[in-house]
Amino acid sequence: MIEPGDPTTQKTFADLTPLEIWDLLRSKAPGVERWSSRVAVVSPEADLARADAAGARFVIPGDPEWPDQLEVLTDAGQQARRGGTPYGLWIKGPANLHHLLQSSVAIVGARACSSYGEHAAAELAAGLGDRGTTVVSGGAYGIDAAAHRGALASTGTTIAVLACGVNVSYPRSNSALFNRIAAEGLLVSELPPGCSPTKLRFLSRNRLIAAMAQGTVVVEAAIRSGALNTATWSEQCGRPVLAVPGPITSKMSDGTHLLIRERNATLATSVADILEAIAPLGHQLTQYPHAPTTAEDALSHDLRRTLDAVPVLRPAPATRIAATAGLDRTTVEQSLETLTEANLITHDESGYRLSPSQRRAP
């Protein structure tokens, strides 16, 4: 009878239990006319029967499977902005929702994604899955589907949060993907079986994705998009937001670059970046990339100048090397001796040249 995330509902029924709300709505008391049009068509028993036929179940707050992190959606004084905690969730799949969400990351992005975005989403999802982190997304085309497939290709699992009933395949061409998620992970919805998606239901669904996961990664997004809406919900829930950079020539990267530039999103280029963002402070710290060290890194300035002046193939005498290096002959001869001992150069009757290993070095 109540649309998910309706802020008016949260204000009107803030102090009532679900059973009290149900009785009030069925009584058609003054002040509840907003929802009375559905009284004649709502049947909880039929909903439960359809769920049972689809192999789904209904869980509510207090159940062992209920994810307590959803309570952030109804923080005191924030009901209108947060959209409220769901009264219940319809779940299809063998896994336990509460357990899967103990370590979880949402990966969202554009439906009309690029091949780069699709590849990045799948790789990140697979990497997270292999590290025991559940991937949460919305089951849509593009980035969502790539994230689900990447997680399923790994040793991990995935959750699809839908804007329709768990027995409804939308989009229809993702039916095979939904079947596999239901077999290995979970399909989750705030809407009863049989419900169709609407634009506002997608937006309400986004708040669940953000609240369920420990952080949200936006792979590709236009400036105005559902993915940025999910990022906003994640910010309001106090969850970290990460964004994958993309080509500056791609419109699908405008949204991710905006998140990084203006909304302090964390730059995400690897699984390690994501795990560091969602881990407790001081844990899972990312090691910044460094170029591999070489034998030249420890050389003094004079040794480097001398080495730079040594020919690659045709040997040269010390005098010519000294002239090329711009150093005195004594310094160069001492340096050449040191470089020979380090096997960086070789010496014969014709003079000095780089050793075979140095010739192959980049």
C-alpha positions as CSV (number, residue, x, y, z in Angstrom):
1,M,0.0,0.0,0.0
2,I,3.0,2.3,0.6
3,E,5.5,3.3,-2.0
4,P,9.1,2.6,-1.0
5,G,10.9,5.6,0.4
6,D,7.8,7.8,0.5
7,P,8.9,10.7,2.9
8,T,5.3,11.6,3.7
9,T,4.8,8.0,5.0
10,Q,7.8,8.4,7.3
11,K,6.4,11.6,8.8
12,T,2.8,10.4,9.1
13,F,3.5,7.0,10.7
14,A,6.8,7.7,12.5
15,D,5.5,6.6,15.9
16,L,3.4,3.6,14.8
17,T,4.3,-0.1,14.4
18,P,3.8,-1.8,11.1
19,L,0.7,-3.6,12.4
20,E,-0.8,-0.3,13.7
21,I,-0.1,1.3,10.3
22,W,-1.8,-1.6,8.6
23,D,-4.9,-1.4,10.7
24,L,-5.0,2.4,10.3
25,L,-4.8,2.2,6.5
26,R,-7.5,-0.5,6.3
27,S,-9.8,1.6,8.5
28,K,-9.6,4.5,5.9
29,A,-9.4,6.9,8.8
30,P,-9.1,10.6,8.1
31,G,-5.6,11.6,7.0
32,V,-4.7,8.4,5.2
33,E,-6.6,9.1,2.0
34,R,-3.3,9.3,0.2
35,W,-3.0,5.5,0.4
36,S,-6.6,4.3,0.5
37,S,-6.8,3.7,-3.3
38,R,-4.8,0.5,-2.8
39,V,-6.9,-1.0,0.0
40,A,-9.1,-3.0,-2.3
41,V,-6.3,-4.5,-4.3
42,V,-3.7,-5.3,-1.6
43,S,-3.6,-8.9,-0.3
44,P,-0.7,-9.9,2.0
45,E,-1.7,-13.5,1.8
46,A,-1.5,-13.5,-2.0
47,D,1.9,-11.8,-1.9
48,L,3.2,-14.5,0.4
49,A,1.8,-17.2,-1.8
50,R,3.4,-15.6,-5.0
51,A,6.7,-15.4,-3.1
52,D,6.5,-19.0,-2.0
53,A,5.8,-20.1,-5.6
54,A,8.8,-18.1,-6.8
55,G,11.1,-19.6,-4.1
56,A,11.3,-16.2,-2.3
57,R,10.8,-15.2,1.4
58,F,9.9,-12.1,3.3
59,V,12.1,-10.8,6.1
60,I,11.5,-7.9,8.6
61,P,13.5,-6.1,11.2
62,G,14.3,-8.4,14.0
63,D,14.7,-11.5,11.8
64,P,18.2,-13.1,12.0
65,E,18.7,-12.3,8.3
66,W,17.7,-8.6,8.6
67,P,20.7,-6.2,7.8
68,D,20.8,-3.8,10.7
69,Q,22.8,-1.2,8.7
70,L,19.5,-0.3,7.0
71,E,18.5,1.5,10.2
72,V,20.7,4.4,9.1
73,L,18.0,5.3,6.6
74,T,15.7,6.5,9.5
75,D,18.1,8.4,11.8
76,A,16.3,10.6,14.3
77,G,15.1,13.8,12.7
78,Q,16.2,12.7,9.2
79,Q,13.2,10.7,8.0
80,A,12.2,13.0,5.2
81,R,15.7,13.2,3.8
82,R,16.7,9.6,4.3
83,G,13.5,7.9,3.0
84,G,13.1,5.6,5.9
85,T,14.0,2.0,6.7
86,P,12.0,-0.5,4.8
87,Y,9.2,-2.3,6.6
88,G,10.4,-5.6,5.1
89,L,12.4,-7.1,2.2
90,W,11.5,-9.8,-0.3
91,I,14.5,-12.1,-0.9
92,K,15.2,-14.8,-3.4
93,G,18.3,-17.0,-3.2
94,P,20.0,-19.5,-0.9
95,A,22.4,-17.1,0.9
96,N,21.9,-15.2,4.1
97,L,21.5,-11.5,3.5
98,H,22.9,-10.5,6.9
99,H,26.0,-12.6,6.4
100,L,26.7,-11.5,2.8
101,L,26.6,-7.8,3.8
102,Q,29.2,-8.1,6.5
103,S,31.8,-7.3,3.9
104,S,30.1,-5.6,0.9
105,V,30.7,-3.0,-1.8
106,A,28.2,-1.5,-4.2
107,I,29.4,-1.1,-7.8
108,V,27.1,1.1,-9.9
109,G,27.3,3.1,-13.1
110,A,25.9,4.0,-16.5
111,R,23.6,1.7,-18.4
112,A,25.0,3.0,-21.7
113,C,28.6,2.3,-20.6
114,S,31.7,2.1,-22.6
115,S,33.8,-1.0,-23.1
116,Y,36.4,0.5,-20.8
117,G,33.7,0.9,-18.1
118,E,32.3,-2.5,-18.5
119,H,35.8,-4.1,-18.3
120,A,36.7,-2.0,-15.2
121,A,33.5,-2.9,-13.4
122,A,33.9,-6.6,-14.1
123,E,37.6,-6.7,-13.1
124,L,37.0,-4.8,-9.8
125,A,34.0,-7.0,-9.0
126,A,35.9,-10.2,-9.6
127,G,38.8,-8.9,-7.5
128,L,36.5,-8.0,-4.7
129,G,34.8,-11.4,-4.9
130,D,38.1,-13.2,-4.7
131,R,38.9,-11.2,-1.5
132,G,35.6,-12.3,0.1
133,T,33.7,-9.1,-0.5
134,T,30.1,-9.3,-1.7
135,V,29.3,-7.1,-4.7
136,V,25.9,-5.2,-4.5
137,S,24.4,-3.6,-7.6
138,G,21.0,-2.9,-9.3
139,G,20.7,-5.6,-12.0
140,A,20.5,-3.0,-14.8
141,Y,22.2,-3.0,-18.2
142,G,25.8,-1.8,-18.4
143,I,27.9,-1.3,-15.3
144,D,25.5,-3.1,-13.0
145,A,25.4,-6.2,-15.2
146,A,29.2,-6.2,-15.6
147,A,29.7,-6.0,-11.9
148,H,27.3,-8.9,-11.2
149,R,29.0,-11.0,-13.9
150,G,32.4,-10.2,-12.6
151,A,31.5,-11.2,-9.1
152,L,29.9,-14.5,-10.3
153,A,33.1,-15.2,-12.3
154,S,35.1,-15.0,-9.1
155,T,35.0,-17.1,-5.9
156,G,32.6,-14.5,-4.3
157,T,29.0,-13.7,-4.8
158,T,26.6,-10.8,-5.6
159,I,23.3,-9.2,-4.6
160,A,21.0,-7.5,-7.1
161,V,18.7,-5.0,-5.5
162,L,15.7,-4.6,-7.8
163,A,13.1,-1.9,-8.4
164,C,10.5,-4.6,-9.1
165,G,9.4,-7.9,-7.6
166,V,12.0,-10.6,-7.2
167,N,10.0,-12.7,-9.6
168,V,10.0,-10.1,-12.3
169,S,13.0,-9.9,-14.8
170,Y,13.7,-6.3,-15.7
171,P,15.3,-5.8,-18.0
172,R,14.0,-9.0,-19.6
173,S,17.3,-9.6,-21.5
174,N,19.0,-10.0,-18.1
175,S,16.8,-13.0,-17.2
176,A,19.6,-15.5,-17.4
177,L,21.8,-13.3,-15.2
178,F,19.0,-12.9,-12.6
179,N,18.5,-16.7,-12.6
180,R,22.2,-17.2,-11.9
181,I,22.2,-14.6,-9.1
182,A,19.2,-16.2,-7.5
183,A,21.0,-19.6,-7.6
184,E,24.3,-18.4,-6.2
185,G,23.6,-15.0,-4.5
186,L,20.5,-13.0,-3.7
187,L,17.8,-11.0,-5.4
188,V,16.4,-8.4,-3.0
189,S,13.4,-6.0,-3.4
190,E,11.3,-3.8,-1.2
191,L,8.4,-4.4,-3.5
192,P,6.1,-7.5,-3.4
193,P,6.3,-10.2,-6.1
194,G,4.7,-9.2,-9.4
195,C,5.4,-5.4,-9.0
196,S,6.7,-3.6,-12.0
197,P,9.4,-1.0,-11.9
198,T,8.9,2.8,-12.2
199,K,11.3,5.7,-12.4
200,L,10.7,6.6,-8.7
201,R,11.1,3.0,-7.6
202,F,14.5,3.0,-9.2
203,L,15.5,6.1,-7.2
204,S,14.1,4.5,-4.0
205,R,16.0,1.3,-4.7
206,N,19.2,3.3,-4.9
207,R,18.9,4.2,-1.2
208,L,18.9,0.5,-0.3
209,I,22.0,-0.2,-2.4
210,A,23.8,2.6,-0.6
211,A,22.7,1.7,2.9
212,M,23.4,-2.1,2.5
213,A,27.0,-1.8,1.3
214,Q,29.9,-0.5,3.3
215,G,30.9,1.8,0.4
216,T,29.9,2.7,-3.1
217,V,32.1,2.6,-6.2
218,V,30.9,4.6,-9.3
219,V,32.5,3.3,-12.4
220,E,30.9,5.5,-15.1
221,A,28.1,8.0,-14.8
222,A,26.7,11.0,-16.7
223,I,26.3,14.3,-14.8
224,R,22.6,13.5,-14.3
225,S,22.3,9.8,-13.5
226,G,21.0,7.1,-11.2
227,A,24.6,6.2,-10.2
228,L,25.2,9.7,-8.9
229,N,21.9,9.4,-7.0
230,T,23.2,6.3,-5.3
231,A,26.5,8.1,-4.5
232,T,24.4,10.9,-2.9
233,W,22.6,8.3,-0.7
234,S,25.9,6.7,0.2
235,E,27.2,10.1,1.3
236,Q,24.1,10.8,3.4
237,C,24.4,7.3,5.0
238,G,28.0,8.1,6.0
239,R,29.4,5.5,3.7
240,P,32.6,6.1,1.6
241,V,32.1,7.0,-2.1
242,L,34.8,6.0,-4.6
243,A,35.0,6.9,-8.3
244,V,36.9,5.3,-11.1
245,P,38.6,7.8,-13.4
246,G,38.0,7.6,-17.1
247,P,39.0,9.2,-20.4
248,I,38.5,13.0,-20.4
249,T,36.9,12.6,-23.8
250,S,34.1,10.3,-22.5
251,K,30.8,11.8,-21.4
252,M,30.3,8.7,-19.3
253,S,33.2,9.8,-17.1
254,D,31.9,13.3,-16.5
255,G,30.0,12.1,-13.4
256,T,32.9,10.2,-11.9
257,H,35.3,13.1,-12.4
258,L,32.8,15.4,-10.8
259,L,32.6,13.2,-7.7
260,I,36.4,13.3,-7.4
261,R,36.8,17.0,-8.1
262,E,33.9,18.5,-6.2
263,R,32.5,15.9,-3.8
264,N,35.7,14.4,-2.3
265,A,35.2,10.9,-3.7
266,T,38.2,8.6,-3.3
267,L,40.0,7.9,-6.5
268,A,39.6,4.1,-7.2
269,T,42.0,2.4,-9.6
270,S,42.3,-1.0,-7.9
271,V,40.7,-3.5,-5.5
272,A,43.2,-2.4,-2.9
273,D,41.9,1.2,-3.1
274,I,38.4,0.0,-2.4
275,L,39.2,-2.3,0.4
276,E,41.3,0.4,2.1
277,A,38.3,2.8,1.9
278,I,35.8,0.4,3.6
279,A,38.2,-1.0,6.1
280,P,38.6,0.4,9.7
281,L,41.1,3.2,10.0
282,G,44.6,1.9,9.8
283,H,43.7,-1.4,8.1
284,Q,44.0,-2.6,4.5
285,L,46.4,0.3,3.8
286,T,47.3,0.7,0.1
287,Q,50.9,0.7,-0.9
288,Y,51.5,3.4,-3.4
289,P,53.1,2.1,-6.6
290,H,56.8,2.5,-7.0
291,A,59.1,1.8,-10.0
292,P,61.4,-1.2,-9.4
293,T,64.8,-0.2,-8.0
294,T,67.9,-0.6,-10.2
295,A,71.6,-0.8,-9.6
296,E,71.9,2.8,-10.8
297,D,69.6,4.1,-8.0
298,A,72.4,3.8,-5.5
299,L,75.1,5.4,-7.6
300,S,76.6,8.8,-6.7
301,H,76.3,11.7,-9.0
302,D,79.8,11.3,-10.5
303,L,79.2,7.6,-11.1
304,R,76.0,8.3,-12.9
305,R,77.6,10.9,-15.1
306,T,80.4,8.5,-15.9
307,L,78.0,5.6,-16.7
308,D,75.9,7.9,-18.9
309,A,79.1,8.6,-20.9
310,V,80.1,5.0,-21.5
311,P,79.2,3.8,-25.0
312,V,76.6,1.1,-25.5
313,L,78.5,-1.1,-28.1
314,R,81.7,0.5,-29.4
315,P,84.3,0.7,-26.6
316,A,85.9,4.1,-25.7
317,P,89.0,5.0,-23.8
318,A,88.8,6.7,-20.4
319,T,89.9,10.1,-21.9
320,R,87.0,10.2,-24.3
321,I,84.5,9.1,-21.6
322,A,85.9,11.9,-19.3
323,A,85.4,14.5,-22.1
324,T,81.8,13.3,-22.7
325,A,81.0,13.2,-19.0
326,G,82.6,16.6,-18.3
327,L,84.7,15.3,-15.5
328,D,88.4,15.1,-14.8
329,R,90.3,12.0,-15.8
330,T,91.1,10.9,-12.3
331,T,87.5,10.9,-11.2
332,V,86.4,9.1,-14.3
333,E,89.1,6.4,-13.9
334,Q,88.0,5.8,-10.3
335,S,84.4,5.7,-11.4
336,L,85.1,3.3,-14.3
337,E,86.8,0.9,-11.9
338,T,83.8,1.0,-9.5
339,L,81.4,0.5,-12.4
340,T,83.4,-2.4,-13.7
341,E,83.4,-4.1,-10.3
342,A,79.6,-3.6,-10.2
343,N,79.3,-5.4,-13.6
344,L,77.6,-2.3,-15.1
345,I,80.4,-1.9,-17.7
346,T,83.0,-4.1,-19.3
347,H,86.6,-3.4,-20.1
348,D,89.0,-4.7,-22.8
349,E,92.0,-3.4,-24.8
350,S,89.7,-1.1,-26.8
351,G,88.2,0.6,-23.8
352,Y,85.0,0.6,-21.9
353,R,81.4,-0.2,-22.9
354,L,78.1,-1.1,-21.2
355,S,77.8,-4.7,-19.9
356,P,75.2,-7.0,-21.7
357,S,72.8,-6.6,-18.8
358,Q,72.9,-2.8,-19.1
359,R,72.4,-2.9,-22.8
360,R,69.1,-4.8,-22.2
361,A,67.9,-2.5,-19.5
362,P,65.1,0.0,-20.4
